[in-house]
Amino acid sequence: MTQKNIILTTLNSRYSHTSIALRYLFANLKELKDEANIIEFVINEDIGRIAEDILKFNPKIIGIGVYIWNAADVARLVKIVKKISPQTVIILGGPEVSYFPHRVNFDEADFIICGEGETQFYKLCKEILQNQKPQTRIIQGDKEDFANLCLPYEFYTEEDIKNR
């Protein structure tokens, strides 16, 4: 297994669903794309095995998409990853963490990006990899200029398409 500094992941509701959000984040990582990988899971999979599968890449950063259907599982995943690999930086984003108060306790995550995150996720990853962590844990996403974003469609694999 090749080490990747950045793992983008989420727990989809079914195998037939792939996350366009993860692919948007990946597409806009600029020069960091070679250091990143997308790994998707589904809810009701064993959280310990998910943590193990992610940590096989020895990532420095894990970005997790949080939605209403996976929030509780994500909180458990964060807790397990932090117990096994406390130095791994966990960044949460998505609709379920963008508004307060949170239904689920996400205190063990290192950073939360609220709102649109393509630009902020890239900036945050770059800072973390340069050992320049921001002082604030909650980061407000910028209103993205869609015309300046890289589109994610080329980052769908044949397997992604086959599972639809």
SVG drawing of the C-alpha trace seen along z (x, -y; Angstrom):
<svg xmlns="http://www.w3.org/2000/svg" viewBox="-30 -34 36 39">
<polyline fill="none" stroke="black" stroke-width="0.4" points="0.0,0.0 1.4,-3.4 1.5,-6.0 -0.8,-9.0 -0.6,-12.2 -4.3,-13.0 -7.2,-10.6 -10.6,-11.8 -13.4,-9.6 -17.0,-9.3 -19.6,-6.7 -22.1,-6.7 -25.7,-5.5 -25.2,-2.6 -22.5,-1.2 -24.3,-2.7 -23.7,-6.2 -20.4,-7.8 -19.5,-11.2 -19.2,-14.1 -18.1,-16.3 -15.0,-14.2 -14.1,-14.4 -14.6,-18.2 -12.2,-18.4 -9.7,-16.1 -10.0,-18.0 -9.1,-21.2 -6.1,-20.0 -3.8,-21.4 -0.3,-20.2 -1.4,-18.1 -3.4,-15.7 -0.5,-13.2 -0.4,-13.0 -4.2,-12.2 -6.5,-9.3 -10.3,-8.9 -11.6,-5.9 -15.4,-5.4 -17.3,-3.2 -21.0,-2.7 -22.8,-3.0 -23.2,0.2 -19.7,1.4 -17.5,2.2 -16.1,-1.1 -12.9,0.5 -12.2,2.1 -12.8,-1.3 -10.3,-2.9 -7.8,-0.1 -8.4,-0.5 -7.8,-4.2 -4.7,-4.0 -3.0,-1.5 -2.1,-4.6 -0.4,-6.2 -2.1,-9.5 -1.1,-12.8 -4.6,-14.2 -8.0,-12.5 -10.9,-14.6 -14.3,-13.2 -17.6,-14.2 -20.4,-14.3 -24.0,-13.9 -27.2,-13.2 -27.0,-9.5 -23.4,-9.0 -22.8,-11.5 -22.9,-9.0 -20.6,-6.6 -18.2,-9.4 -17.9,-10.4 -17.0,-6.8 -14.5,-6.7 -12.8,-9.9 -12.6,-8.5 -11.0,-5.2 -8.6,-6.9 -7.5,-9.4 -7.0,-6.5 -4.8,-4.6 -3.1,-7.5 -3.4,-10.7 -1.0,-12.6 -3.3,-12.1 -5.1,-15.4 -8.8,-14.9 -10.8,-17.5 -14.6,-17.3 -16.8,-19.0 -20.2,-18.6 -23.8,-19.7 -24.0,-18.0 -21.1,-19.9 -21.7,-23.2 -24.4,-24.3 -24.5,-24.6 -25.4,-23.1 -24.1,-19.7 -26.4,-16.7 -23.3,-14.6 -20.2,-15.3 -17.3,-16.0 -14.9,-17.4 -12.2,-14.9 -11.8,-16.2 -9.0,-18.6 -10.8,-21.0 -14.2,-21.6 -14.9,-23.4 -18.3,-24.9 -20.0,-25.6 -18.3,-25.3 -14.8,-23.8 -13.0,-23.3 -10.7,-26.3 -10.4,-26.1 -9.7,-22.3 -6.8,-22.9 -5.4,-25.8 -5.7,-23.9 -4.0,-20.8 -1.2,-22.9 -0.7,-24.6 -0.8,-21.3 1.7,-19.7 4.0,-22.7 3.6,-22.4 1.7,-25.7 -1.6,-24.7 -4.2,-27.5 -5.2,-28.7 -8.9,-28.3 -10.5,-24.9 -13.7,-26.0 -13.1,-27.4 -15.7,-29.1 -15.7,-28.1 -15.5,-30.7 -18.4,-31.3 -16.8,-29.4 -16.5,-30.9 -17.7,-28.0 -16.0,-29.2 -12.6,-28.9 -13.2,-25.4 -11.8,-22.3 -14.6,-19.9 -14.5,-16.4 -15.9,-14.2 -12.5,-12.8 -11.9,-11.4 -14.7,-8.9 -13.3,-5.4 -14.7,-2.6 -15.6,-0.9 -17.5,-4.0 -19.5,-4.0 -20.1,-0.3 -21.6,-0.4 -24.3,-3.0"/>
</svg>
